[in-house]
């Protein structure tokens, strides 16, 4: 690889053992993918912050980096973790997990991370601009930023994100290169009645697309003229779980896809698929792992809930009560919880018997298996439904937001459609 003088100095250990370890990791990664050089990154986001995911090895490695002089050189934010530090006792989480999570967070904070505690960093100040390069862990956020904003980044693991944050650079390969960002398969959604589709429906569509295309970049057509950020998030976030898609062109929305022709780079698509009601139903069926009716926990927030989602949940709960045998957790960032508090939504959710949780991951880093009595979880997220059974060894029901709220109130699952 062609390294700058500063990069060579880091690699040689002149700037300390911490930066040296980071540069060694990046150079090795670059050599594996035949990158010719490093490129500056403007934004980093740590995905594997949860102690349940990263464990003791990460604490040891991060401590070594810090003691070796490593500090974050670019804006670096943090993902959710496995606990709500203010409500963990109400949630029935073990104190040992809380203490271990604080130990995990300590070196991140010392090195300069911004503790956003959310998988929505782009709503909270960490917003890469079109054409700039980023290194993000957490596939939902990285795929969204690639697709909705036109910033450039690969699907990263936490070690390479941390190394990029320390060195300020990342190897130039994959989706950092323009020639690798063109769409390959046309995905037609014009056969659907978008006026009746919910966020969960778009989530189910995204899961189907990811499962079908695997790793081929889609170009989506047939979307409604008005398509909200929440709809984009729910459509895109399941794609890298059911498959390995890290970029999805939404024709007329994605900066790199003003037209289908531009999104495809002037080439013909390798294939074309259509998604209709049949494909939509297949995702609901595939992602639901149980026929049981009893629901122990209803969770929202994969990715974290926006203020619009929190408002909808509060409106559905107003004047209602959560069933005595069921829990309701709504996960969001601390910043958005403050806003929800001022708007009265927190009071409505708590009066109904639910919790608006912060810092908490409700999918890959979820602690459901550590909560007594939780064996079946209902969620409105295809991404969450994909992760929860493997991460927590519990059954999952994937359904619409309204059905999830009804399950929280009645204690049993009743699908409305």
C-alpha positions in Angstrom: 0.0 0.0 0.0 1.0 3.6 -0.6 1.2 5.3 2.8 1.7 8.9 3.6 4.6 10.0 5.8 2.2 10.3 8.8 0.7 6.9 8.2 4.2 5.4 8.0 5.1 7.1 11.3 2.0 5.6 12.9 2.9 2.2 11.5 6.4 2.4 12.8 5.3 3.3 16.3 6.6 6.8 16.4 3.3 8.1 17.6 2.8 5.4 20.2 1.8 1.7 20.4 -1.9 2.6 20.3 -1.8 4.3 16.9 0.6 1.7 15.7 -1.8 -1.1 16.5 -4.6 0.8 14.7 -2.5 1.3 11.6 -1.3 -2.3 11.6 -4.9 -3.4 11.5 -5.9 -1.0 8.8 -2.9 -2.0 6.6 -3.7 -5.7 7.0 -7.3 -5.0 6.0 -6.2 -3.0 3.1 -3.8 -5.7 1.9 -6.5 -8.3 2.1 -8.8 -6.3 -0.1 -5.9 -5.0 -2.4 -6.5 -1.3 -1.5 -3.9 1.0 -3.0 -4.0 3.7 -0.3 -5.7 5.0 2.8 -8.4 7.7 2.6 -9.5 10.2 5.3 -12.7 9.5 7.1 -15.0 12.3 8.4 -17.2 10.2 10.7 -17.0 7.0 12.8 -19.6 5.1 14.7 -18.8 2.2 17.1 -21.2 -0.7 16.6 -20.1 -3.4 19.0 -20.3 -1.4 22.2 -22.5 -3.9 24.1 -20.7 -6.0 26.6 -22.9 -9.0 25.6 -21.4 -8.7 22.2 -17.8 -7.5 22.8 -17.0 -9.1 26.2 -13.8 -8.9 28.2 -11.4 -9.1 25.2 -12.7 -5.8 23.9 -12.1 -4.1 27.3 -8.6 -5.4 27.4 -7.8 -4.3 23.8 -9.4 -0.8 24.2 -7.5 -0.3 27.5 -4.2 -1.3 25.7 -4.9 1.2 22.9 -5.7 4.0 25.4 -2.6 3.3 27.4 -0.6 3.3 24.2 -1.6 6.8 23.4 -4.5 6.2 21.1 -7.2 8.9 20.9 -10.0 9.3 18.4 -9.1 11.8 15.7 -12.5 12.2 14.0 -16.1 12.5 15.2 -16.8 9.1 16.8 -20.2 8.2 18.3 -21.4 5.0 20.1 -24.2 2.5 19.4 -26.7 1.3 22.0 -25.6 -1.3 24.6 -27.4 -4.0 26.7 -28.7 -1.8 29.5 -30.6 1.3 30.4 -28.5 2.8 33.1 -31.4 4.5 34.8 -34.0 1.8 34.6 -32.1 -1.5 34.7 -33.7 -2.5 38.0 -37.2 -1.9 36.7 -36.4 -4.0 33.7 -35.1 -6.9 35.8 -31.5 -6.7 34.5 -28.6 -8.0 36.6 -26.4 -5.5 38.3 -23.3 -7.4 37.1 -24.2 -6.6 33.5 -24.6 -2.9 34.3 -21.1 -2.8 36.0 -19.5 -4.6 33.0 -21.1 -2.2 30.6 -19.7 0.7 32.5 -16.3 -0.9 32.3 -16.8 -1.4 28.5 -17.7 2.3 28.0 -14.9 3.7 30.1 -12.0 3.5 27.5 -14.3 4.7 24.7 -15.1 7.9 26.7 -11.5 8.4 27.6 -10.5 8.2 24.0 -13.0 10.8 23.0 -16.2 9.0 21.8 -19.4 10.9 21.9 -21.9 8.8 23.9 -24.9 9.1 21.7 -25.9 5.6 22.7 -28.1 5.1 19.6 -28.2 3.4 16.2 -29.6 6.7 14.8 -26.5 8.9 15.1 -27.5 10.7 11.9 -30.4 12.1 13.7 -28.2 13.2 16.6 -25.3 15.1 15.1 -23.1 12.4 13.4 -24.2 13.0 9.8 -21.7 12.2 7.0 -22.2 14.4 4.0 -22.6 13.1 0.4 -19.3 12.0 -1.1 -17.4 11.9 2.2 -16.1 8.7 3.6 -17.1 7.1 6.9 -16.3 4.0 9.0 -19.4 2.8 10.9 -20.2 -0.4 12.8 -23.9 -1.4 13.0 -25.1 -2.4 9.6 -28.4 -0.5 9.8 -26.8 2.9 10.2 -24.1 2.3 7.6 -26.5 1.0 5.0 -28.8 4.0 5.7 -26.0 6.6 5.3 -24.8 4.9 2.1 -28.2 4.8 0.7 -30.0 7.9 1.9 -27.2 10.4 2.1 -24.7 9.2 -0.5 -21.7 9.1 1.9 -19.3 6.2 1.3 -18.5 3.4 3.6 -18.3 -0.4 4.0 -19.9 -2.7 6.4 -17.4 -2.6 9.3 -16.6 -4.6 12.4 -15.9 -2.7 15.6 -12.1 -3.2 15.5 -11.7 -1.6 12.0 -14.0 1.3 13.1 -12.0 1.9 16.2 -8.7 1.7 14.2 -10.1 4.2 11.6 -11.2 6.6 14.4 -7.7 6.5 15.9 -5.8 6.8 12.6 -8.3 9.1 10.9 -8.1 7.0 7.7 -9.4 3.7 6.3 -8.4 1.6 3.3 -9.9 2.6 0.0 -11.8 -0.5 -1.2 -15.4 -1.7 -1.7 -18.0 1.0 -1.4 -15.5 3.7 -1.0 -14.9 3.3 -4.8 -17.4 4.8 -7.2 -17.2 1.9 -9.6 -18.4 -0.4 -6.8 -21.5 1.6 -5.9 -23.6 1.1 -9.0 -26.8 -0.9 -8.7 -27.1 -4.4 -10.1 -30.7 -5.5 -9.8 -33.9 -3.6 -10.4 -36.5 -4.0 -7.6 -40.1 -3.0 -8.6 -42.5 -2.1 -5.8 -45.2 -0.6 -8.1 -47.5 -3.6 -7.6 -48.1 -2.6 -3.9 -50.7 -0.2 -2.5 -48.3 2.1 -0.7 -51.2 4.1 0.9 -51.9 1.0 3.0 -48.4 -0.1 3.8 -47.1 0.3 7.4 -43.5 0.6 8.6 -43.5 -3.1 9.4 -44.6 -3.8 5.8 -41.6 -1.9 4.5 -39.5 -3.8 6.9 -40.8 -7.1 5.6 -40.1 -5.9 2.0 -36.5 -5.0 2.9 -36.1 -8.5 4.5 -37.4 -10.2 1.4 -35.1 -8.1 -0.9 -32.0 -8.8 1.2 -32.8 -12.5 1.4 -33.4 -12.7 -2.4 -30.5 -10.6 -3.7 -28.0 -11.6 -1.0 -25.2 -9.1 -1.9 -26.3 -7.5 -5.2 -27.0 -3.8 -4.9 -30.7 -3.1 -5.5 -32.2 -0.1 -7.4 -35.7 0.3 -6.0 -38.5 1.8 -8.2 -42.2 2.2 -7.7 -42.0 4.1 -4.4 -44.6 6.8 -3.5 -43.7 10.4 -4.3 -43.5 11.2 -0.5 -41.3 8.7 1.3 -40.3 9.6 4.9 -37.1 8.9 6.7 -38.8 6.3 8.9 -40.0 4.5 5.8 -36.5 4.5 4.3 -35.1 3.2 7.6 -37.5 0.4 7.8 -37.1 -0.6 4.2 -33.3 -0.6 4.2 -32.3 -1.8 7.7 -33.2 -5.5 7.2 -31.3 -5.8 4.0 -27.9 -6.4 5.5 -29.3 -8.9 8.0 -31.3 -11.1 5.6 -28.6 -10.6 3.1 -25.3 -8.7 2.8 -26.5 -5.5 1.2 -24.8 -2.3 2.3 -26.1 0.1 -0.3 -29.6 0.4 -1.7 -30.4 2.9 -4.4 -33.9 4.4 -4.1 -34.6 6.0 -7.5 -35.2 9.7 -7.1 -34.2 9.8 -3.5 -30.6 8.5 -3.2 -28.2 11.2 -4.2 -26.4 8.8 -6.5 -29.7 7.7 -8.1 -31.5 10.7 -9.5 -32.6 8.3 -12.3 -32.5 4.5 -12.7 -30.0 4.9 -15.5 -27.6 6.8 -13.3 -28.0 4.3 -10.5 -27.1 1.5 -12.8 -24.1 3.3 -14.2 -25.5 3.2 -17.7 -25.6 -0.6 -17.7 -28.5 -3.0 -18.0 -29.6 -4.6 -14.7 -28.4 -8.2 -14.1 -32.0 -9.1 -13.1 -35.4 -7.6 -12.2 -37.7 -8.7 -9.3 -41.1 -7.5 -8.3 -42.3 -7.5 -4.7 -46.0 -7.8 -4.1 -48.4 -9.0 -1.4 -47.2 -12.6 -1.6 -43.6 -11.7 -1.0 -44.6 -9.4 1.8 -46.5 -12.1 3.6 -43.6 -14.5 3.2 -41.4 -12.3 5.4 -43.9 -12.1 8.2 -44.2 -15.9 8.1 -40.4 -16.6 7.8 -39.5 -14.2 10.7 -42.1 -15.5 13.2 -40.7 -18.5 15.1 -43.7 -19.5 17.2 -47.4 -20.3 17.1 -47.8 -19.5 20.8 -50.3 -16.7 21.7 -48.8 -15.6 25.0 -46.5 -12.6 24.6 -44.1 -11.9 27.5 -42.4 -8.8 26.0 -43.2 -6.3 23.3 -40.3 -4.2 22.1 -39.9 -1.4 19.6 -36.6 0.2 18.5 -34.6 -1.7 16.0 -33.4 0.7 14.7 -34.0 3.1 17.6 -37.4 4.8 17.6 -37.8 8.3 16.1 -39.9 10.9 17.8 -42.6 10.2 15.2 -42.7 6.5 16.1 -42.8 7.3 19.9 -45.7 9.6 19.2 -47.6 6.9 17.4 -46.9 4.4 20.2 -48.1 6.9 22.8 -51.3 7.6 20.9 -52.1 3.9 20.7 -51.5 3.5 24.4 -53.3 6.5 25.7 -56.0 5.5 28.2 -54.9 1.8 28.0 -53.0 -0.5 30.4 -50.3 -3.1 29.6 -51.3 -6.6 30.6 -50.0 -7.8 34.0 -48.1 -10.6 32.4 -46.5 -8.6 29.6 -43.8 -6.0 29.4 -43.5 -3.1 26.9 -40.1 -1.6 26.1 -39.7 1.3 23.6 -36.0 1.9 22.8 -34.6 5.3 21.7 -31.8 7.7 22.3 -31.5 9.9 25.4 -31.8 13.0 23.3 -35.1 11.9 21.8 -36.4 10.7 25.2 -35.9 14.3 26.5 -38.0 15.6 23.6 -40.6 12.9 24.2 -40.7 13.9 27.9 -41.4 17.5 27.0 -44.1 16.4 24.5 -45.9 14.3 27.1 -45.3 10.9 25.4 -43.1 9.5 28.2 -45.9 10.1 30.7 -48.5 8.3 28.5 -46.2 5.3 28.0 -45.3 5.0 31.6 -48.9 5.5 32.8 -49.9 2.6 30.6 -47.2 0.5 32.3 -44.5 0.6 29.6 -40.9 1.9 29.6 -39.2 4.3 27.2 -35.6 3.0 27.5 -32.4 4.7 26.5 -29.0 3.3 25.5 -30.7 -0.1 25.1 -30.3 -2.4 22.1 -33.4 -4.5 21.5 -31.9 -6.8 18.8 -28.3 -8.1 18.4 -27.3 -6.8 21.8 -30.6 -7.3 23.6 -30.6 -8.8 27.1 -34.0 -10.5 26.9 -32.6 -13.8 28.0 -31.4 -12.3 31.3 -34.9 -11.1 32.2 -36.9 -13.6 34.2 -40.1 -14.9 32.5 -39.3 -13.6 29.0 -39.7 -16.5 26.5 -41.7 -14.9 23.7 -41.0 -11.4 22.2 -43.1 -9.4 19.7 -41.6 -6.7 17.6 -42.5 -4.6 14.6 -39.0 -4.8 13.1 -37.9 -7.5 10.6 -34.3 -6.6 11.5 -35.1 -7.2 15.2 -37.0 -10.4 14.4 -34.0 -11.7 12.5 -31.6 -11.1 15.4 -33.6 -11.8 18.6 -33.9 -15.6 18.5 -30.2 -16.1 18.0 -29.0 -13.4 20.4 -31.4 -14.2 23.2 -32.6 -17.8 22.7 -36.3 -16.7 22.8 -39.2 -17.0 20.4 -40.2 -14.0 18.3 -43.3 -12.8 16.6 -43.0 -10.2 13.8 -46.0 -8.0 13.3 -47.4 -4.6 12.7 -47.1 -1.8 15.3 -50.8 -1.8 16.1 -50.8 -5.6 16.6 -47.8 -5.4 18.9 -49.6 -2.7 21.0 -52.7 -4.9 21.2 -50.5 -7.8 22.3 -49.0 -5.7 25.1 -52.5 -4.7 26.3 -54.1 -8.1 25.9 -51.1 -10.3 26.7 -51.8 -12.5 23.6 -51.0 -12.2 19.9 -53.9 -11.5 17.6 -52.8 -10.6 14.0 -55.3 -8.1 12.5 -54.4 -8.8 8.9 
